Amino acid sequence: MLELADGTLLLVTYGNFVGDRVPIEGFVPTKGENWFKYRTYLMASTDQGASWKYRSTIAYDAKTGQESFCEPGLADLGNGELLVVMRTGRYAP
């Protein structure tokens, strides 16, 4: 998570949206769990984290990598530029 100059908090996270139903190869569903390829997305808060709003999907592709895009890291490069680094599966930065 990072805080912009105007106090906005940004958070990158990953998970599944309704309709994200491409199974992850090599993951075996157990006890009602399902493993679907992830998406990485951006959330923002303008009230010091009391509430959050979805801003954008950063990356999702049902064909990329074992897990698609997950475990993001966020950096502020300055001049309005942000950088997100993700991995796409085991041993796949």
Backbone as a chain_set.jsonl record, in Angstrom:
{"seq": "MLELADGTLLLVTYGNFVGDRVPIEGFVPTKGENWFKYRTYLMASTDQGASWKYRSTIAYDAKTGQESFCEPGLADLGNGELLVVMRTGRYAP", "coords": {"N": [[0.846, -1.159, 0.0], [0.406, 2.293, -0.624], [0.712, 5.834, 0.011], [-0.507, 8.635, -1.633], [0.46, 12.027, -2.523], [-1.787, 13.641, -2.101], [-3.067, 12.366, -0.05], [-4.55, 10.153, -0.71], [-4.953, 6.687, -0.394], [-3.499, 3.867, -1.89], [-3.952, 0.536, -2.899], [-2.794, -2.529, -4.028], [-4.047, -5.642, -4.927], [-5.011, -9.134, -5.164], [-7.224, -11.577, -6.59], [-10.331, -13.216, -7.279], [-12.917, -12.344, -9.546], [-16.49, -12.384, -10.024], [-17.252, -14.743, -12.411], [-14.624, -15.269, -13.108], [-13.332, -18.081, -13.878], [-11.367, -19.871, -14.741], [-9.579, -22.728, -14.296], [-6.7, -23.241, -12.16], [-3.843, -24.803, -13.215], [-2.564, -27.776, -11.797], [-3.433, -27.3, -9.213], [-5.456, -28.804, -6.868], [-8.837, -29.013, -6.254], [-10.209, -29.078, -2.975], [-12.401, -30.102, -0.395], [-14.585, -28.35, -1.094], [-13.199, -26.104, -1.949], [-12.147, -24.051, -4.635], [-9.814, -23.419, -7.188], [-9.04, -20.813, -9.071], [-7.692, -18.98, -11.855], [-6.013, -15.954, -11.062], [-6.67, -12.381, -10.782], [-5.076, -9.194, -10.778], [-5.696, -6.2, -9.084], [-6.499, -2.693, -8.522], [-7.188, -0.795, -5.658], [-8.63, 2.057, -3.986], [-8.562, 4.511, -1.371], [-9.997, 7.375, 0.027], [-10.501, 8.229, 2.51], [-8.769, 7.726, 4.645], [-8.609, 4.957, 4.761], [-11.02, 3.985, 5.747], [-13.033, 3.282, 3.984], [-13.072, 1.592, 0.818], [-12.578, 1.725, -2.729], [-12.967, 0.095, -5.82], [-10.662, 0.575, -8.419], [-9.33, -0.22, -10.813], [-8.671, -3.024, -12.97], [-5.522, -4.356, -13.071], [-4.081, -6.433, -14.251], [-5.104, -9.325, -15.975], [-5.328, -12.457, -17.341], [-6.408, -15.283, -18.745], [-4.748, -17.131, -19.876], [-2.09, -16.692, -19.259], [0.758, -17.775, -17.559], [0.926, -20.011, -14.677], [-0.831, -19.3, -12.577], [-2.0, -16.965, -13.445], [-2.016, -13.432, -12.92], [-0.596, -12.424, -9.88], [0.121, -11.77, -6.349], [1.034, -8.956, -6.087], [3.303, -6.123, -6.076], [3.66, -2.695, -5.281], [4.891, 0.428, -6.436], [5.67, 3.887, -6.208], [6.731, 5.864, -8.706], [7.008, 8.523, -9.01], [6.104, 11.712, -10.522], [3.483, 11.042, -11.225], [3.552, 8.409, -12.019], [3.105, 4.935, -11.555], [4.316, 1.737, -10.558], [3.73, -1.668, -10.911], [4.615, -4.847, -9.906], [4.341, -8.267, -10.558], [3.789, -11.809, -10.04], [3.366, -14.859, -11.915], [2.929, -17.453, -11.261], [4.134, -20.451, -9.657], [7.579, -20.267, -9.275], [7.737, -18.286, -11.216], [8.372, -15.262, -11.768]], "CA": [[0.0, 0.0, 0.0], [1.145, 3.547, -0.555], [-0.081, 7.05, 0.148], [-0.163, 9.689, -2.578], [0.645, 13.349, -1.926], [-3.086, 14.19, -1.703], [-3.596, 11.559, 1.037], [-5.211, 8.944, -1.213], [-4.26, 5.417, -0.188], [-3.644, 2.909, -2.986], [-3.663, -0.835, -2.522], [-2.934, -3.533, -5.075], [-4.356, -6.949, -4.366], [-5.392, -10.084, -6.196], [-8.304, -12.495, -6.243], [-11.206, -13.575, -8.39], [-14.198, -11.674, -9.701], [-17.537, -13.263, -10.538], [-16.96, -15.072, -13.802], [-13.24, -15.742, -13.242], [-13.504, -19.508, -13.616], [-10.357, -20.684, -15.422], [-8.871, -23.435, -13.227], [-5.246, -23.187, -12.093], [-3.251, -26.124, -13.434], [-1.758, -28.292, -10.706], [-4.108, -27.112, -7.931], [-6.559, -29.757, -6.767], [-9.882, -28.54, -5.335], [-10.483, -29.954, -1.849], [-13.396, -29.639, 0.583], [-15.35, -27.215, -1.589], [-12.358, -25.014, -2.444], [-11.842, -24.033, -6.065], [-8.643, -22.598, -7.486], [-9.173, -20.205, -10.384], [-6.645, -18.004, -12.162], [-6.225, -14.685, -10.364], [-6.474, -11.073, -11.405], [-4.526, -8.179, -9.886], [-6.477, -4.983, -9.269], [-6.156, -1.52, -7.716], [-8.225, -0.216, -4.799], [-8.238, 3.372, -3.474], [-9.314, 5.072, -0.249], [-9.782, 8.813, 0.247], [-10.923, 8.525, 3.876], [-7.785, 7.112, 5.525], [-8.8, 3.511, 4.835], [-12.326, 3.597, 6.289], [-13.74, 2.608, 2.893], [-12.239, 1.37, -0.358], [-13.28, 1.607, -4.008], [-12.259, -0.526, -6.944], [-10.245, 1.559, -9.424], [-8.996, -0.786, -12.115], [-7.932, -4.275, -13.076], [-4.181, -4.099, -13.586], [-3.736, -7.527, -15.161], [-5.806, -10.605, -15.923], [-5.263, -13.19, -18.604], [-6.66, -16.689, -18.421], [-3.754, -17.991, -20.517], [-0.734, -16.36, -18.832], [1.306, -18.386, -16.357], [0.178, -21.049, -13.974], [-1.882, -18.724, -11.75], [-2.257, -15.641, -13.993], [-1.241, -12.388, -12.244], [-0.87, -12.437, -8.442], [1.132, -11.303, -5.4], [1.599, -7.713, -6.611], [4.007, -5.113, -5.301], [3.366, -1.384, -5.855], [5.87, 1.481, -6.171], [5.406, 5.206, -6.781], [7.933, 6.304, -9.405], [6.991, 9.983, -9.106], [5.524, 12.305, -11.736], [2.221, 10.391, -11.553], [3.752, 7.052, -12.523], [3.127, 3.832, -10.608], [4.829, 0.487, -11.103], [3.269, -2.872, -10.234], [5.333, -6.06, -10.288], [3.555, -9.425, -10.152], [4.259, -13.09, -10.538], [2.29, -15.552, -12.64], [2.838, -18.822, -10.814], [5.319, -20.969, -8.971], [8.857, -20.086, -9.971], [7.499, -17.457, -12.403], [8.198, -13.851, -11.415]], "C": [[0.899, 1.232, 0.0], [0.187, 4.718, -0.486], [0.415, 8.083, -0.848], [-0.081, 11.027, -1.853], [-0.673, 13.955, -1.431], [-3.752, 13.386, -0.583], [-4.344, 10.308, 0.589], [-4.339, 7.723, -0.933], [-4.537, 4.505, -1.37], [-3.201, 1.538, -2.501], [-3.804, -1.713, -3.755], [-3.141, -4.881, -4.396], [-4.737, -7.885, -5.505], [-6.469, -11.015, -5.674], [-9.093, -12.823, -7.494], [-12.452, -12.707, -8.37], [-15.22, -12.72, -10.134], [-17.24, -13.509, -12.009], [-15.533, -15.51, -14.049], [-13.231, -17.227, -12.882], [-12.542, -20.392, -14.408], [-9.546, -21.394, -14.345], [-7.362, -23.275, -13.323], [-4.72, -24.607, -12.253], [-2.417, -26.521, -12.228], [-2.36, -28.092, -9.329], [-5.328, -28.024, -7.905], [-7.601, -29.213, -5.791], [-10.12, -29.563, -4.225], [-11.522, -29.299, -0.944], [-14.116, -28.372, 0.134], [-14.531, -26.04, -2.08], [-12.178, -25.161, -3.953], [-10.679, -23.084, -6.279], [-8.748, -22.11, -8.924], [-8.065, -19.183, -10.587], [-7.03, -16.633, -11.608], [-6.182, -13.483, -11.299], [-5.87, -10.155, -10.349], [-5.28, -6.882, -10.164], [-6.101, -3.923, -8.233], [-7.389, -1.032, -6.959], [-7.706, 1.129, -4.284], [-9.15, 3.784, -2.327], [-8.961, 6.547, -0.114], [-10.204, 9.227, 1.65], [-10.07, 7.762, 4.898], [-8.037, 5.619, 5.767], [-10.121, 3.065, 5.422], [-13.172, 2.886, 5.241], [-12.821, 2.558, 1.674], [-13.109, 1.249, -1.587], [-12.367, 0.947, -5.024], [-11.922, 0.549, -7.951], [-10.027, 0.931, -10.787], [-8.416, -2.185, -11.969], [-6.59, -3.931, -13.709], [-3.797, -5.177, -14.59], [-4.615, -8.738, -14.894], [-5.724, -11.224, -17.303], [-5.378, -14.667, -18.264], [-5.625, -17.635, -19.019], [-2.334, -17.781, -19.989], [-0.369, -17.077, -17.544], [0.439, -19.461, -15.746], [-1.028, -20.465, -13.242], [-2.456, -17.42, -12.301], [-1.511, -14.64, -13.123], [-1.612, -12.299, -10.765], [0.327, -11.911, -7.653], [1.833, -10.027, -5.873], [2.358, -6.896, -5.574], [3.85, -3.783, -6.022], [4.443, -0.385, -5.464], [5.435, 2.769, -6.867], [6.709, 5.702, -7.386], [8.032, 7.83, -9.5], [6.382, 10.441, -10.418], [4.252, 11.593, -12.179], [2.349, 8.969, -12.067], [3.81, 6.046, -11.373], [3.67, 2.598, -11.318], [4.289, -0.655, -10.253], [4.043, -4.048, -10.802], [4.547, -7.237, -9.725], [4.274, -10.699, -10.566], [3.074, -13.789, -11.19], [2.179, -17.018, -12.251], [4.107, -19.234, -10.096], [6.539, -20.813, -9.863], [8.713, -19.208, -11.213], [7.296, -16.004, -11.996], [7.668, -13.042, -12.596]], "O": [[2.001, 1.217, 0.548], [-0.98, 4.62, -0.867], [1.609, 8.376, -0.908], [-0.504, 11.142, -0.703], [-0.679, 14.7, -0.451], [-4.884, 13.688, -0.203], [-4.731, 9.49, 1.422], [-3.138, 7.729, -1.202], [-5.682, 4.381, -1.807], [-2.207, 1.402, -1.788], [-4.817, -1.65, -4.451], [-2.479, -5.204, -3.409], [-4.781, -7.48, -6.667], [-6.606, -11.215, -4.468], [-8.593, -12.721, -8.614], [-12.976, -12.376, -7.306], [-14.853, -13.814, -10.563], [-17.003, -12.565, -12.762], [-15.244, -16.073, -15.105], [-13.133, -17.583, -11.708], [-12.867, -21.54, -14.712], [-8.883, -20.729, -13.549], [-6.805, -23.183, -14.417], [-5.109, -25.508, -11.51], [-1.655, -25.713, -11.697], [-1.857, -28.656, -8.357], [-6.14, -28.007, -8.831], [-7.287, -28.975, -4.624], [-10.222, -30.761, -4.487], [-11.516, -28.083, -0.757], [-14.241, -27.424, 0.908], [-15.095, -25.067, -2.58], [-12.07, -26.273, -4.47], [-10.581, -22.055, -5.611], [-8.573, -22.877, -9.87], [-7.56, -18.594, -9.63], [-8.184, -16.211, -11.67], [-5.723, -13.564, -12.439], [-6.127, -10.324, -9.157], [-5.482, -6.505, -11.318], [-5.474, -4.216, -7.215], [-8.471, -0.876, -7.524], [-6.498, 1.325, -4.158], [-10.338, 3.46, -2.304], [-7.79, 6.925, -0.138], [-10.265, 10.417, 1.96], [-10.584, 7.227, 5.881], [-7.723, 5.089, 6.832], [-10.334, 1.864, 5.587], [-13.944, 1.987, 5.572], [-11.915, 3.378, 1.525], [-14.229, 0.742, -1.523], [-11.165, 1.208, -5.077], [-12.781, 1.355, -8.31], [-10.475, 1.465, -11.802], [-7.756, -2.497, -10.978], [-6.535, -3.29, -14.759], [-3.253, -4.878, -15.654], [-4.841, -9.125, -13.748], [-6.02, -10.577, -18.307], [-4.527, -15.221, -17.568], [-5.625, -18.824, -18.7], [-1.459, -18.608, -20.244], [-1.096, -16.998, -16.553], [-0.642, -19.774, -16.244], [-2.115, -21.043, -13.268], [-3.327, -16.827, -11.665], [-0.44, -14.977, -12.618], [-2.78, -12.121, -10.421], [1.393, -11.644, -8.208], [3.053, -10.002, -6.04], [2.093, -6.967, -4.374], [3.901, -3.741, -7.251], [4.866, -0.342, -4.309], [4.899, 2.739, -7.974], [7.682, 5.936, -6.668], [9.019, 8.363, -10.007], [6.171, 9.635, -11.324], [3.961, 11.538, -13.373], [1.362, 8.38, -12.507], [4.472, 6.273, -10.36], [3.503, 2.438, -12.527], [4.377, -0.62, -9.025], [4.122, -4.229, -12.017], [4.133, -7.219, -8.565], [5.235, -10.672, -11.335], [1.927, -13.368, -11.038], [1.405, -17.756, -12.86], [5.039, -18.443, -9.953], [6.529, -21.178, -11.038], [9.478, -19.36, -12.165], [6.155, -15.554, -11.888], [7.463, -11.835, -12.475]]}, "num_chains": 1, "name": "protein.A"}
